[in-house]
């Protein structure tokens, strides 16, 4: 990727380009998606409430057992209560299992639907939005943020169960006695203060731990990879000391983070002891005044004890929940982006002129193009050359409709490019850069991205046209060979030929090649030049030429410098002129 496109992609303005949804909007979108399966939502809610209620009922019944024993009830009554306790516990286990399955299914379905919406918007986002935000911002949202929410979805079941258990227990305390409920609440200030203390320190300590572990890994790898040099200069002890120092730093950072976590856990244990002590003391006083029974206090103590796990889980995942909520809001922000407005259908010309008038462009405060005028006749091949940073890639991207110019106009045949939607632009102009992507799947499926209705014979014809027959015939299953990540890997030259074959199948009237042979090496570049020549046949073409031998074959050469067109003409005319192109040719040819 050239420096110009990197600049385009890193120039971000999130406030204007890709918003982050507020909490209200986020939950409205999530709720709307979830409510598309109302029976699943209702079933999840009912089963979760039932599970939470049954979890409180068991301690409540055990308190009744205590009161029955104290009141010297009959054996039959005691056995009946014990049987009821067992039944409630069994029913609670079943309800909990069902609620876990339903809530997990609901969370996965909602995330899947949201992910599809996000991907749909990310793939169809308006070019102006993409330029302002940068592809890095969009990529971070559809990768890192999706991963963050996906990981948290697995905690959703336990989180919802813990929250409902806490609420059901609070209701249970109120049914016993409001003063027992107040005693239960004495634990909350301790929890809040402990959580605040932990969250103020934990992110910094864990970040420092990651840095220290990374530094240790880098030091070890550097010492191992340079082992021969280390031995040659006899610096083993020095490198060993560096590794030891890095290891001590990583261990120290890990221990500091662990001690902080341990302090937090100890504080939570202290809070549990304070809460249970306050509850028992209150119960003792109330029983002494005969305001409550011993069984009621027993039930309250058992319910509080059952809260240790859910409350601890809620506190330990508080930071993760915040991070997941922030990631979810960013995803909803992408899903809320308006898709490009469809324009009235226009016929695609078989041959087309391509022109740019007064094209100027800037990345941030840096002007990179200055009033470029360029017209390419139908069927003409024009090469654009110049030093790195001259503006070649920016011109190619603007002419190809990748993003709009800051100023100026681009026409494809009689159509202003800003009046065409992305689908209409892609039917008229294709752009192949030095970085192409091989999608994981069969080679045939990869090709049919450009022509979904093409049969195998048409796919082969396109591959043969760009000179790919040799390596395609050598594939184990031919067109049905799975290529891409985790499968058969294509070389850089093969991937470029695949991209050029897609162009042949799509058959747009205009083709832009942006240094499409730069990554293949000398021998591979010569073969790719032949492939590119075949793909260019009969099309209006702009060729950003890395190799001047490719520019030499074009009908006209445009030389750029500092964002301006400084020369243009045929190869021989420019060589004879002795200007910028002649110097480039002499340096390259030498």
N, C-alpha and C positions, 0 to 999 in steps of 0.2 A: 504494500500500500504506500502511495506517495505521501510526501510531507503535506501536500495541499489538502488531500482528503482527510488526513489525520487532523489537520487544523480545523476542517469543517466539522468533524465529528466531536471534537473536544470543546468546541465553542458552545457552551451550554447556557440556557436561560430557562430554568425549569418553571419559574413562575409564569412565563408566557407560553411555554411549550407543552410540557407534560405535567398537569396538576397532580396534587395529592388530595384525595377526597377527605372531607372532614368526617368525624365519627358518625354523625347522623346519616350522611349520605352512604357511608360504608355499610352500615347495618341495614339501611333500606335496600341496597342492592343485594346484600347477602340474603335478607329476608325474602325478597322477591324471587330470587333463584330457588331458595328452599321451598317456597310455597307452591312451586310448580309440581311438587309431590305432596299434596296436602295429607294424604293418608299416612305417608311415612313420617311427616312432621308430627301429626297428632299421635301416632303410635309411639314415637320416640318420647314425646312429652309425657304421655300417660304412663308408659312403662317406667320412665325415670322418676316421676312423682311417686308411683307405687313402690318402687324400690327404696326411695328415700323414706317414705312413710313407714314401710315395714322394718327398715333398719332402726327406727326410733321405737317402734312398737315392742320389739323384743326386750330392751331394757325396761320398758314400762311394765311389761308382764312379769319380768323377774322381780321388780319392786312389789308387785301384787303377791308374788309367791312369798316374799319376806313378811309382808303384812299378814298373810294367811298363817304362816308358821307362828308368828308372834301371838296372833289371836286364837291359836290352837284349833285351826280348822280341821275338817275331816280329811282322811287319807284320800277319799274319792275326789274331794275338791282339789287337793294338792296334785294328784295325778292328772286331773283334768287340766289344770293350769300348766303343768309341765308339758303335757301333750300339745296344748295350744302354743307354748313357746317354741317347741320343736317344729310345729306346722308353720308358724310365722317365719321362723328362721329359714326353713326350706323354701317357702314361697318367696322370701326376700332374695335368696340366692338365685332362684329362677328368674325373678323380675330383674335383678341386677344383670344377669347374663343377657337377657333379651334386650334390656335398655342399652347395654354396651354395644350389642350388635347393631341395633337400629340407629343409635347416635353416630356410631362409626360409619355406617353406610351413608347416612345423611351428610356427614361432614365430607366424606370422599366425593359424593355426587355434587355437592355444592362447589367444592374446589375444582372438580373436573370441568363443570360448566363455566366457572369463572376463568379457569385457565384457557378454555377455548375462546371465550370472549376476548381475553387479553391478547392471545396469539392472533386472533382475527384482526383486532385493531392494530397490533404491532406490524402485521404484514401489509396492511392497507393504509397505514398512517400517512397523512399528507406530507409531501416532500418538504414543505416549509417548516412543519413541526419537527420533522426528523433533523433538518439542518440546524435549527435553533437548539434543540435538546441534545443532539449528538446520538449516534447509534449506541454509544457506550451506556447512556442513560436508559434507553429502551432495553438494551441487552441485560443490564443489571436487574431490571424489573421482571423480565420474563425468565430469568435464570435464578439469580440469588433470592429475589423476593418470593418467587414461586416455591423455591426449595425451603425457605424459612417457614412459609405457611404450611407446606406439605408436612414438614417435620412436626409442626405444632398440631396438625390435624390428628396425629396419632395420640396426642395428649388430651384431645378434646373430650374423649369419653371419660377419662379419669377426672378431668377438670369439671365437667358438668355434674358428674356424680358427687364429687367432693363439695361443690357449691350447694347442690340440693340437699346433701346430708347436713351441712351446716345450717341451712335455713329450716329444714325439718326439725333439727334438734332445738333451735331457738323457739320454734312453735311448741315443741314438747315441753320445754322449760316453763313456758307461759301457762300451759295446761296444768302443770303441777303446782306452781306458786310463783307469782311475779317477783317475790324477793329472792327465790332461787335463781331466777333469770338475771336479776341484777348482780348476784354473786358471780354468775357465769361471765358477765360482761367485764368484770375486773381484770380479766386476762388481756383484753383487747389493747389497752395502752402499751403494755409490755411488748405485744406482738408488733404494733405499729412502730414503736421506737426501734426495736431490733431490726425490722425490715428496712427502715430508713437508714440506719447505721450501715447495714450490709450493702444496700444499693449505692451508697455514696462511695464505697471502697472497692467493691467487687469488680466493676468493669475495668477500672484502672489496673488492678492487680492481675486480672486474667489477660488483659492486653499486654502487660509487661511480661507475663509468663510466655505468651505466644512469641513475643519478640526474642526472649532469651532462648527458647527452644529452637527457634529458627536460626539464631546466631550459632548455637551449638552445632546444629546440623550442617550449616554452611562451613564452619571451621573444620569439622570432621571430613566433609567431602573434599574441601580444598587440600587438606593434608594427604588424603588418600590419592586423589587424582594427581597430585604433584609429588608422589612418593619417590620417584626416581630422582627428581631434582633435590628433594630433601636429603636423600642418601648421598647424592653426589657432593653436596656442600656440607655434609655432616651436621645438619641443623635439627636432628631428630629430637633432642631435648627441648629445643626452643618451641618446636611445633607441639610436642607433648605438653609443655606448659600451657600453650594456648588452648589446646583441647581441654585440659584440666580446668583452666580458668573459665572457659565457656560452659563446661559441665557444671562447675560449682555455681555459676550464675544462674543456669537453668534450674538446678535443684533448689537454690535459694528462692527463686521466684515462685516455684511450685509450692514450696513450704509456706511462703508468706500467704499465698492464696488459700492454701489448705487451712492455715491457722485462722484466717478470717472466717472461712466457712465453719470451722469447728466452734469458734466463738459464737457465731450466729446460732448454730445448732444447740449449743449449751444454753444460750439465752432463751431459746424456745422451750427447752426442757424446764428452765427456771420458771417461765411463764406458765407452763402446764402445772408445775408444783404450786405456784401462787394461786392459780385458778381453782385447782382441786382443794387446796387448803381453805380458800375463802368459801367454797361451796359447802365443805363439810362443817366448817364453823357456823355458817348461816343455818345449815340443816340442824345442827346440834341445838342452837338457840330456839329454832322454830319447833323442834320436837319437844324441847323442854316446856314450851308454852302450849304444847298440844295443838299448834296451828297446822302442822303437817305430820304425816306418819313416817315411821322409819323406812317403810317401803318406798315412799315418795323420794326421800333423800337418797336411798340406794339407787333408785331409777335415775335420779339426776346425776349421781356420781358415775354410773355406768354409761350414761349418754355422753357425759363430758369426756370420759376415758376413750370412748369410741371416736371422739372428734380429733384426737391427737394426730391420727393419720391424715384425714382430709384437710385439716387446717395446715399441717406441715406441708402437704403437697401444694396447697394454694399459695403458701408463702414462698416455697422453693421455686415454683414456676412463675412467680409474679413477673420477674424480669423477662422470661421467655414469652409470656403472654403480651407484655408491652411491645416487645420486638415483633411478634407475630401480628399484632394489631397495626403497627406502623407499616409493616410489609403489605398487609391486606389493604390498607388505605392507598398505598402506592399502586397496587394492582387495580383497584377500583378506579383510580385516576386514569390509568391506561384504558380500561374498559369504557370509560366515559368519553374518550376522545371521539369526536365526530368523524365518521368515515368520509373520504373525499366525495364531493357531490357528483353524481353521475351527470354527464353532459349529453346533449342530444347526439344520437348516433350519426356518424359521418362516414362516408365510404372510404376505404383504405386504397390509396392509389397504388398501381403496380410499380410505377417509378415516381420518385419524389425528389424535389430540390430540398436543400437544407440550408437555412440562412440564419445568421445572427447579426443584429444591427445595434451598435452602441452598447455592447455587453460590458458591463462593469460589475465587479463583485468585491465584497470585503468579508473577511472573517474577523469579527470583533471590530477592532480599530484599525486593522491592517488591510489596505487596499491591495488586491492581488491581480485584478484585471482593470484595464483603463480603456473604455470605449472601443472594444474590439469589434470590427466589422468583418464578416466572413460569409461568403456565399459559395455553396457547393452545388454544381449543376447535377441534374438527374443522371445517374450512372457514373459520375466523376469520382475518382479516388484522390483524396487530399491528405497528405501527410503533415502532421504538426510536430515540429522538432524544436529543441532549445535546451538550455542548461536546466539542471534541477532547480525548481522553484520559479520557473519562467511563467507558469500559469497554464501549461498544456493540459494537465488532468482536469483543472477547473473548467476550462473551455469545453473539453470533451463531456464532462458531467452535465454541464448546463445545456449543451446541444442535445444530449441524450435524454434530457428531462429528469435526471436524477434529483436535482434540486434547482430552484429558480434563481436567476441572476438578481443581484441587488438592483440593477437598472438595465434597461435594454429590452429587446424583444427577440424571440426565436420563432421561426416559421418552419413547419414541415409541409412542403407543397403549399397549399393555400390556407392551411390551418395554423393559427397562432397556438403555440404549445401550451399556453396558460389557459386555453379554452378546451383542452382535451383532458379527460380524466386519466388516471394511471393506466387503466386497461387499454384505452385507446392509444396512449403513447406507446405502450409495449407492442401493440400490433403494427406500429409504424417504424419503430426504431429499436434495435437491440444493441446492448453494450456488453462487450467482453473485456474484462480487465485481466491483469496478470494474476489475480487471486480469484480462482473459481472454486465452486463447492461441488463435491460429489456427494449426493444424497445416499444414505444407506438404503439399499433395496436392489432389485435386479437392474441390470444395465438397461433393459427395455423400459422399465418403469421410470428410470432416470431420464431417458430420452423423451418419454411421452409427457413429461412435464411441459414440453414445448408444443407437443401435438398429441393431445389425448386420444384422438381417433386413428392415429397412424398404425398401420399393420406392420408385421415384422419385416416384410420386404422393403417398405419405405424406411424403416429404421436402418436396415443394412445399407440401403442406397445412400442415406445421409452420412453414415460412417465411412463408407467407401469413398464418398466425395471428398472428405477431408483427410483421406490417407490413413484411416485407422484399421484397415482390413487385417493387417498382419497381426497386431496384438489382440484384436477381437476374435479372430479365428483360433488363437492360441488359448483363449479362456476355456476353463473346464466345461462349462455349460453354455458357452456362447452368450447370446443375449439374455439368457436366464441366470447368468452368473451374478451372485450377490456381490455388490461392490460397496465401497465406503468404509466408514469406521467400523472396526470389528469384523470386517469381511475382507474380500480381495482388494488390496490397496492399489490404486492407480498411480503411476508416476506423474510428475508435474506436466510432462508433455502429453500423456494420455488424457489427463483431466482437461487440458486445454482443447484437445481434439474432441472430447466429449462435448464441451461447451460450444465449440464451433459447429458440431453436428446438430446440436439443438437449434442453432441459428438457421441452418439449412432447412430443418423441419418447420420452424416457425415462419420462415420466408418473409421477413420484414423488408420493406423497400430501402431502409437505411440501416447501416451497420457502423458502429463505432468500436474500434479496437484500441484499448488503452494499454499499451506496452504488453500486449498479450503473449509475446514470445520471450519476455525478459527473464523468466525463471527456469528456462529449459536447458541452459548450457549451449555451447557453440553448435555441436552436432544436432541436438534437439531443437535449437532455434531455427536451424536451416530447414528441418523437416516441418516445423510449425509454420514457417513462412509459406511453404507450399500449401499447407492446410488452410492458412488464412487467405491465401490467394484464391483458393477454390471457393471458400465461403463468401468472399467479396464479389465474386463474379456476378455481373449484372446489377449490382447494388450501388446506391450512393454511399460513399464511405468516408469516414474520418479515421485516420490511422495515427495515433500518438506513437511515434516510432522510437524505440530504444536502440534498434539497430538501423543504421543509416542505409544499409543495403535494402531494407524494406521500404524506406522512404524513397530511395532511388527509383523504385518500380512504380511509384504513384504518378498520376497525371500532373499533379502540382504539389509543391512543398511550401508550407507556411512556416516561417521561422519566428519564434516568439522570444522576447527578452523582457524581463521585469513587467510582465502582464500586458505587453503590447506586441502587435504584429510589426516586425521590423523589416522583414523581407518576404517575398513570395514569388514563385516562378517554378519552372521546370528544374530538374536536377542540373542539367548542363548549363542553363542560364545562370543559376545561382553560383555554380562553381566558377564560371567565367567572370562573374561580377566581382569575385574576390572579397566578399563581405563576411558576415557572421557565419552563414552556412558553409562557405568555402573553408573557413577556419575549422569548423566542426568536422567537415569531411576529411580535411587533411589530418586532423588529430585522430579521428576514428580509423581512417584507412591506414595510417602508419602502424 
